């Protein structure tokens, strides 16, 4: 199961858990800590690659183009290249940190070369509130503005010279005729008049809206989180609108990102968070390939100004997770599908020597891009590859959530610098893990320390109706969480029911209801006479997911049949209504958390065995038992006795009867033509 949020964390350390979580009463901690104890000896791992003549990541060549630096998304890259060649729109869907923005930037570098344009805006002598737009080749706009302003400057200098000459002449004549006071007053009036007179050429000077001078690649604009004015353009408010003090309308017009992305790429992450009105305006700009700029605020004088349509022929690259589709305008997505591609990005890639080499290149790229950390030695590269395997959650895969993995690369470099090393080694990477722990891991560690004296985990003996469940917090932190069950006489005429507490989410609550079918099947008692209470202990922030199903079933059957559960065993797994144990996520983190808590044996789904990648120090601390059915679970976790033997025998008989019925029905089924 999953703890839902990181809120309501108080001084006593209560938090939310992913499955059922709790803390160990023993001297050991329940939460998995990816840090090394000071007295723990460093143990080298087996080399993950044959590095040949490579002495460090400095010897690895980094491709110059961003699109070639993206690893693990070969199919997505091919789609991006096709889209770039034909200038198609793209919708990238995937988890955070898998390379969506990097693909978008790389697309801008490989767009077909087109003549970029500068965009100028001129005043409209016939309608001041409707400025005119002109497009010129890139680099010409700046020259035109400079030439126009130079001409205006010459006019201003001439006016100043003439005004100075006239004022001087008046003062001299007044002095000659003894009318000095009148001369000074006349000179002052002429000076004021000259200041008020603005040369026509100055008001007619254009403004450079979009400047593409000296750009080697097509423009790339990241409009993620931009408000309407920044995205679509805006007109500034003019507080001085009378007395000749106002700013010309065309001088107040500001281009938006859609205009600056003309002939390039406009990238918007989490596009579903934009308002529907903004998405509609963006859709209009995509369809017409031009969009007029007007004031975005109705209370501003800029709302009266509307320019001619400004070119905005961009390629839209939108991205987000699956939930972002719910907030997308239906017409926006339809246009992307009709004039582009939708790409679902992977979060892991196959673990092959070729892909391991790509991960090594990724490390070299991160070091180069950071520019402040040393390169990595081969043993450090091996540790990064191993961590990529662990974070993928599967034994035959490597994670593609490379933004998080890049954080470990940078943390390792920081440790190496602190120790004065020229290269990052495996010891630095392992030590850096404790600095790059997630927020969930840090909160879990602190909570465990504060709640140790109130621990509910007792990894010894046997107890009826109490089972050690396993859960994860976040992505990589495991925890042991107890689940308690009790059967009491029904209090309603409608019969017994299952009551679960612990702020269960929708999926977790449904999994509790599904367990009732198995209880009815495998117990000898009429549970309609009982109310069965299931408590997810200390899950104050909520529980989500179905990976506690097998734990719930075990606790309830123990309570109903009065059979004690071995407290040295912990378990995890989803359960269907037929009693089959289904796979879950976070198997490695859960097992390591159990080992940290003093648990001696852990039961996991058999299909998850290939996903287990324990650190060396845990391999001899705990026994891992794969299970396929609920009967396998009960046989390994219930304490031996006559009650257990009768229950297991009954379950086996039921299974054999079902199997024989199925076999007989298949044999006697009449043939059909």
RASUL-V53428 format. One line per field, one symbol per residue. ss: DSSP state (h for helix, s for strand, l for the rest). phi: phi as a letter, one per 20 degrees, with the letter a starting at -180 (. if undefined). burial: + if it has 24 or more other C-alpha atoms within 12 Angstrom, else -. Layout:
ss: ???
phi: ???
burial: ???
This chain:
ss: lslllllllllllllllllllllslllllllllllllllllllllllllllllllshhhllllllhhhhllllhhhhhhhhhhhhhllsssssllllllhhhhhhhhhhhllllllsssssslllllllllssssssllhhhhhhhhhhhhhhhhhhhhhhhhhhhhhhhhhhhhhlllhhhhhhhhhhhhhhhhhlllhhhhlllsssslllllllllssslllllhhhhhlsslllllllllllllhhhhssllhhhhllllssssslhhhllhhhhhhhhhhhhhlsssssllllllhhhhlsssssslllsssssslhhhhhhllhhhhhhhhhlssssslllsssllhhhhhhhhhhhhhhhhhhlllllsshhhhhhhhhhhhhhhllllsssllhhhhhhhhhhhhhhhhhlllllslhhhhhhhllllllhhhhhhhhhhhhhhhhllsllllssslsssssssslllsssssssssssssllllllllssssllslhhhhhhhhhhhhhhhhhllllhhhsssssssllllllssllllhhhhhhhhhhhhhllsssllsssllssllllsssllllhhhhhhhhhhllllssssshhhhhhllllhhhllllssssslshhhhhhhhslllhhhhhhhhhhhhhhhhhhhhhhhhhhhlllll
phi: .ceecddledffnfbdceddcaceeffedeefdeddffeeffcfefgebeelefeaffeefdgfeffeefdncgfffffffffffdldfcdddrffneoffffffffffdfgfcffceddcdfdfebfecfedcdcggnfgfffffffffffffffffffffffffffffffffffemdfffffffffffffffffedfffffeffdeecddfmeedffcdeefmfegffednbcffdfddcmmefeggffefcfeffefegmcdddcelffeffffffffffffffembbfebfedfedfffeebfffdgbedeeddbqefffffeeffffffffffcacdcdefdbcfecgffffffffgffffffffmccffdfgffffffffffffffmcfdccfdeeffffffgfffffffffemeecedfgfffffgfedffgfffffffffffdgfdgdecfamcbemcceecbcdmdcdebecfcdcbdcgfdcffofbeddcplffffffffffffgfffffddedeffeceddcdefmefdoccodfegfffgfffffffeldfdfeedcbbqecefeneedfcdmffffffffffenfebcdcfgfeffeecffgfefeebeddfcdcffffffedffgrffffffffffffffffffffffffffefffde
burial: ++++++------++++++++++++++-++++++++------------++------+++-+-+---++++++++--++-+++-++--++++++++++++++++++++++++++---+++++++++---+++++++++-+++++-++--++-------------+---+--++-----------+---+--++----------+++++++++++----++++++++-+-+++++++++++--------++++++++++++++++++++++++++++---++-+++-+++-++++++++----+++++++++++++++++++++--++--++--++-++---++++++++++++---++++++++++++++----++++++++++++++++++++++++++++++++++++++++++++------++++++++++++++++-++++++++++-++--++++++-++++++++++++++++++++++++++---------+++++++++-+++++++++++++++++---++-++++++++++++++++++++++++++++++++++++++++++++++++++++++++++++++++++++++++++++++++-+++++--+---++++++++++++++++++----+--++--+----------------------
